[in-house]
């Protein structure tokens, strides 16, 4: 670029920066979290509370006792699972906002087995059958928008979102209709029999082992397999993928089936491991928060473990500050949103740099 | 006949918040920015409008309904605009990914709305609720005219926001097709590099369109919170706005970025959302009936594939960041 016709160079201009060393990039991201917490602290201060005390209470209420820690992990496990589900789709730049619905569909199918097949099958078989059925159902639910996207290029963001409301609407129907617990005052779906509840390891349902296994699976799948490579190419450029002879439609559908299947597994562990029943809030917003987790961790499964743990601490801690300070639990959503917004902003400082006007007249050429 | 009349009236009332969201998003998308934070901005607008009218009512012994309406609209617009400003700063200046930034804004805005809604409630001792005068400001139709039989109910019985939404749609359509600024804005959305070369201040256009668009979305949130026929009637209900914002984003596609068509499309989706209360079908359980608007939206998303015409396409640069130095 030349400046021959420009009398004066602008005071500040923006230029792409050569890749920032990894350590510095991580530092920028971590400091953006601190900026977000600082902004949140200002908000707490404005409401007339001491931010230091409130933050300390969040930590205390989420990890400092074994019961609190257990319930924090129970939040982190499905969150991590849902984030792992979203990762392959996002890598492909397929904006799967439908994890919430895919979780719900998996949960519905798992509930069917837990309620109606519990007498016919021994527990271990029941778990495996329900697990597989939930995964397939979630996968198929994810396949619907993928099919239309792959074939005709429909908008997947809205499609997946609408499917969320449809899946949740269906649960509401089951709750007042065929699956209603007749003995209750309010319409609800019955609690599962003991035989249909997942066993616990260290006081937490076995879902956590499955999710940790999935972390390793997704890492290997995304970085060490042909499928993972194809996903990355489609995400970068559909044309490149097509020119090199990849079957883009197949890749999109296959990846979304996998994405939905993992979400379906999360649904299975929510009903069989945590809630022991199905309700319209079974997915509990995890499908949406998972988008945040996946994006913040740059789709790296190991980073997701840390981020989902961090957000679980915020979520659990917010319940504590509601009891102790009377600050609404929605504070965790506000903080999560702030953190995400700050981290999105911080990417700029990793990719670009400011070039200030040189003091010498005329500028550099 | 009476049921049908009531059904039409209810449809219009249900369509209005969707129309606000749709119009705001059309203006935003015309600048080339896909803001998926409509729902978040609706939450922000809704809670700010409620707070504004509530504190106005508390401060003054005899609240005036015109002032109350103005304060509600003003606060909702401003707060939602603030949400849009965050989005604009991140996507226009800092070039963040528009999809994710929009989703982040939804998370933030939903939390913001629920958080301050509950703070307001706690401060008011239990739950926050506005008085009859202010409720009337957001519910009442046009005096005298509304008492004409049938026509009065059908045409003049709505609250001022319904008329405002329709007027806004017409205004936006005129702005986008007949004014120089509007055409410039469309140029920015189609090809920012060309617009830049032609001397149009691209960044300014993008900022202004996104922020005003966000403000308009906020009015949809205000409507849901304040209107009692199709909302909560001046009370904050946790997650009350949930779902509307996404429907609005979908209606933008349904209406093919055309503000006039948006009136019809939001009416269709709005009427579907209240259909079960007026025309229950015996063999369809009401819980299934309630997902019809979402099913319809899915159908629209599929349908739209098959009618791709030159006039139906989204702005060419929608979703792409513009970086002058990379031309």
Interface residues (C-beta under 8 A of the other chain):
Chain A: X1 X13 X14 X15 X16 X47 X95 X97 X148 X152 X153 X154 X155 X157 X158 X159 X161 X162 X163 X165 X166 X169 X170 X172 X173 X175 X176 X177 X288 X289 X291 X292 X295 X326 X328 X330 X331 X332 X333 X334 X335 X336 X337 X338 X340 X341 X344 X345 X347 X348 X351 X352
Chain B: X36 X40 X86 X89 X90 X93 X94 X95 X96 X97 X99 X100 X101 X103 X104 X105 X106 X107 X108 X109 X110 X111 X112 X114 X115 X118 X119 X122 X243 X246 X249 X250 X253 X285 X287 X288 X290 X291 X294 X295 X297 X298 X301 X302 X304 X305 X306 X325 X326
